[in-house]
């Protein structure tokens, strides 16, 4: 993977072009190439590593949800934090997100785990670490991705106004210092993981996000995930 040939949406490419040429990023790409040469499987697939940036242009950005690193089991990771393809069982954290969505806005809990419609409306579903080795959670947290995504968060804070940052869990909350609170809304809560018990429930982040957007004359996000006909026969 040549950093200069990374396929990414045009507004992001213009904003991040210098980042792709920095020594740490060149080293990061070398680490990924080494994984391949050593016979290791890396998730998400190569064409999905920058999927969040392809799906949500910088120019259209309204909100940012920050995850940790991609799902490390086969066929789960799709380059959007918390999201899985429609044919994959909903992970526990995502199910808790859905439960809060139901409590907050009354939407029926979706039967699949693809939340990419949020990305299409300006919600950047950003993992702080964009890759992971198969069956090895956290395996790529020290290869440079966090420097890259910290730069992304800082760039959003500097170049945009009235973006909602949803920081779920201590890992995401650690990014708060990168965000200008005078220009943006920061919403914090526990992580949706079952390990946090029911602490995530009741945060009201979906309705709070839309209230803020409306106050700033920005079109709100339609958070409802519609049923997929291809999923109607699946029973999870």
ZITAHU-V443177 format. One record per residue. N is the residue number from 1. RES is the residue in one letter. PSI is psi in radians with two decimals (none if undefined). OMEGA is omega in whole degrees, -180 to 180 (NA if undefined). D_LAST is the distance of its C-alpha to the last C-alpha in Angstrom with 1 decimal. Layout:
((N/RES/PSI/OMEGA/D_LAST) (N/RES/PSI/OMEGA/D_LAST))
This chain:
((1/X/1.97/178/37.1) (2/X/2.11/-179/40.3) (3/X/-0.59/-179/39.9) (4/X/-0.30/-178/42.2) (5/X/0.23/178/39.9) (6/X/2.21/-180/36.6) (7/X/2.02/-175/35.1) (8/X/2.65/-177/34.3) (9/X/2.55/-167/34.7) (10/X/-0.70/-179/38.5) (11/X/-0.60/175/38.7) (12/X/-0.72/-178/36.9) (13/X/-0.71/179/39.0) (14/X/-0.67/-177/42.2) (15/X/-0.50/-173/41.2) (16/X/0.07/-174/40.0) (17/X/-0.69/179/42.5) (18/X/-0.60/-179/44.6) (19/X/-0.64/-178/41.7) (20/X/-0.27/-178/40.8) (21/X/-0.04/-178/44.4) (22/X/2.61/-177/44.6) (23/X/-0.72/-178/45.1) (24/X/-0.62/-178/41.9) (25/X/-0.63/175/39.8) (26/X/-0.73/178/41.7) (27/X/-0.66/179/41.0) (28/X/-0.82/179/37.3) (29/X/-0.68/178/37.2) (30/X/-0.68/178/39.2) (31/X/-0.73/180/36.7) (32/X/-0.67/177/33.9) (33/X/-0.66/178/36.3) (34/X/-0.67/177/37.1) (35/X/-0.79/-180/33.5) (36/X/-0.76/-180/33.4) (37/X/-0.51/179/36.8) (38/X/0.08/176/35.7) (39/X/0.25/-180/32.8) (40/X/2.53/176/30.0) (41/X/2.33/-179/26.9) (42/X/2.39/176/26.4) (43/X/2.62/-6/23.4) (44/X/3.07/176/23.0) (45/X/2.70/-175/24.8) (46/X/-0.72/-177/28.4) (47/X/-0.06/-180/28.1) (48/X/0.00/-177/25.4) (49/X/-0.73/-179/27.3) (50/X/0.48/-175/29.0) (51/X/-0.65/-180/26.4) (52/X/-0.66/-179/26.4) (53/X/-0.56/177/30.1) (54/X/-0.62/-173/29.9) (55/X/-0.51/-176/27.5) (56/X/1.66/179/29.3) (57/X/2.54/177/33.1) (58/X/-0.67/-178/35.2) (59/X/-0.45/-176/37.2) (60/X/0.07/-170/34.3) (61/X/2.29/177/32.9) (62/X/-0.59/-175/32.1) (63/X/2.76/179/29.8) (64/X/2.19/170/28.6) (65/X/2.21/-175/25.5) (66/X/2.09/174/26.2) (67/X/-2.99/-179/23.7) (68/X/-1.47/175/24.9) (69/X/2.93/-174/24.1) (70/X/2.78/171/21.4) (71/X/2.44/-173/18.3) (72/X/0.06/177/19.8) (73/X/2.72/-176/17.2) (74/X/2.40/171/17.4) (75/X/0.08/-179/16.3) (76/X/-0.91/-172/15.1) (77/X/2.32/179/18.4) (78/X/0.27/176/19.7) (79/X/0.13/177/22.7) (80/X/2.15/-175/21.4) (81/X/2.43/179/20.8) (82/X/-0.26/-175/17.3) (83/X/2.55/173/16.0) (84/X/2.75/177/13.9) (85/X/2.75/-176/14.0) (86/X/-0.47/-176/11.8) (87/X/0.00/-176/10.6) (88/X/2.46/179/9.4) (89/X/2.45/-180/6.5) (90/X/2.17/177/8.0) (91/X/2.72/-177/10.6) (92/X/-0.72/-180/11.7) (93/X/-0.74/179/14.8) (94/X/-0.66/178/13.5) (95/X/-0.66/177/11.3) (96/X/-0.59/174/14.7) (97/X/-0.76/179/16.5) (98/X/-0.67/179/14.5) (99/X/-0.69/178/15.4) (100/X/-0.62/176/18.9) (101/X/-0.72/177/18.9) (102/X/-0.78/-179/18.1) (103/X/-0.71/-174/20.8) (104/X/-0.81/-173/23.3) (105/X/-0.09/177/23.2) (106/X/0.15/-180/21.2) (107/X/2.48/177/18.8) (108/X/2.48/179/15.5) (109/X/2.13/-178/12.5) (110/X/2.65/-180/11.3) (111/X/-0.02/175/8.0) (112/X/2.99/-173/9.1) (113/X/0.33/-179/11.1) (114/X/1.85/-180/14.5) (115/X/0.39/-180/17.1) (116/X/-0.42/175/20.0) (117/X/-0.49/175/21.4) (118/X/-0.76/-180/22.6) (119/X/-0.62/-179/24.5) (120/X/-0.23/180/26.1) (121/X/0.16/176/27.5) (122/X/0.26/177/29.2) (123/X/1.93/179/26.7) (124/X/1.98/-179/27.3) (125/X/1.48/-167/24.1) (126/X/2.05/167/26.2) (127/X/2.43/179/25.4) (128/X/-0.47/176/28.7) (129/X/2.19/-169/28.4) (130/X/-0.16/179/27.4) (131/X/2.89/178/26.8) (132/X/2.60/175/25.6) (133/X/2.49/-179/26.2) (134/X/2.27/177/23.4) (135/X/0.47/-178/22.0) (136/X/1.38/-176/24.7) (137/X/2.38/177/23.7) (138/X/0.13/-173/26.7) (139/X/-0.34/-179/28.8) (140/X/0.35/-176/30.2) (141/X/-0.27/-176/31.0) (142/X/0.33/-178/34.7) (143/X/0.00/175/35.4) (144/X/-0.17/-178/36.3) (145/X/-0.66/-177/33.2) (146/X/-0.57/175/33.7) (147/X/-0.70/179/37.3) (148/X/-0.87/-177/36.1) (149/X/-0.48/171/33.4) (150/X/-0.69/178/35.9) (151/X/-0.65/178/38.3) (152/X/-0.82/-179/35.8) (153/X/-0.75/179/35.2) (154/X/-0.71/179/39.0) (155/X/-0.79/178/39.6) (156/X/-0.79/-179/37.4) (157/X/-0.70/-177/39.1) (158/X/-0.76/-170/42.5) (159/X/-0.39/-176/42.1) (160/X/2.95/173/39.9) (161/X/2.64/175/40.3) (162/X/0.73/173/38.0) (163/X/2.46/177/34.8) (164/X/2.16/177/32.2) (165/X/2.06/179/31.0) (166/X/1.89/-176/27.8) (167/X/1.82/-176/28.2) (168/X/1.90/180/25.3) (169/X/2.85/-175/26.2) (170/X/-0.60/-180/29.5) (171/X/-0.85/179/29.1) (172/X/-0.66/-180/28.9) (173/X/-0.44/178/31.6) (174/X/-0.23/179/33.9) (175/X/-0.05/-175/34.2) (176/X/-0.64/-177/35.8) (177/X/-0.30/-179/39.3) (178/X/-0.13/-171/38.8) (179/X/2.32/178/38.3) (180/X/1.86/-177/41.2) (181/X/-0.25/178/40.4) (182/X/-0.29/-178/43.3) (183/X/-0.32/-171/41.7) (184/X/2.89/175/38.0) (185/X/2.25/176/35.6) (186/X/2.14/176/33.8) (187/X/2.22/-177/30.9) (188/X/2.54/174/29.9) (189/X/3.10/173/27.4) (190/X/2.84/176/25.5) (191/X/2.56/179/22.7) (192/X/-0.03/179/19.2) (193/X/2.50/175/18.2) (194/X/-0.37/179/17.4) (195/X/-0.37/179/20.6) (196/X/0.15/-179/22.5) (197/X/-2.34/180/21.3) (198/X/0.33/-175/21.4) (199/X/-0.47/179/24.2) (200/X/-0.57/-176/22.4) (201/X/2.40/177/21.7) (202/X/0.06/-177/24.7) (203/X/-0.38/177/26.1) (204/X/0.44/-173/26.2) (205/X/-0.51/-178/26.3) (206/X/-0.82/178/25.0) (207/X/-0.63/179/27.7) (208/X/-0.67/177/30.3) (209/X/-0.85/-178/29.8) (210/X/-0.64/178/30.4) (211/X/-0.76/180/33.4) (212/X/-0.77/180/35.0) (213/X/-0.78/-180/34.5) (214/X/-0.73/178/36.0) (215/X/-0.53/-178/38.9) (216/X/0.36/175/39.7) (217/X/0.69/176/39.6) (218/X/2.40/-179/36.5) (219/X/2.25/-179/33.9) (220/X/2.92/-178/30.8) (221/X/2.32/174/27.3) (222/X/1.72/-171/25.0) (223/X/-0.26/-176/21.9) (224/X/2.28/175/19.6) (225/X/1.98/-176/16.9) (226/X/2.71/178/16.9) (227/X/2.58/176/14.3) (228/X/2.23/-177/14.4) (229/X/-0.51/-179/15.2) (230/X/-0.16/-178/13.9) (231/X/-0.11/-171/10.3) (232/X/-0.45/-178/10.8) (233/X/-0.14/-179/9.9) (234/X/2.43/179/6.4) (235/X/1.96/-176/3.8) (236/X/none/NA/0.0))
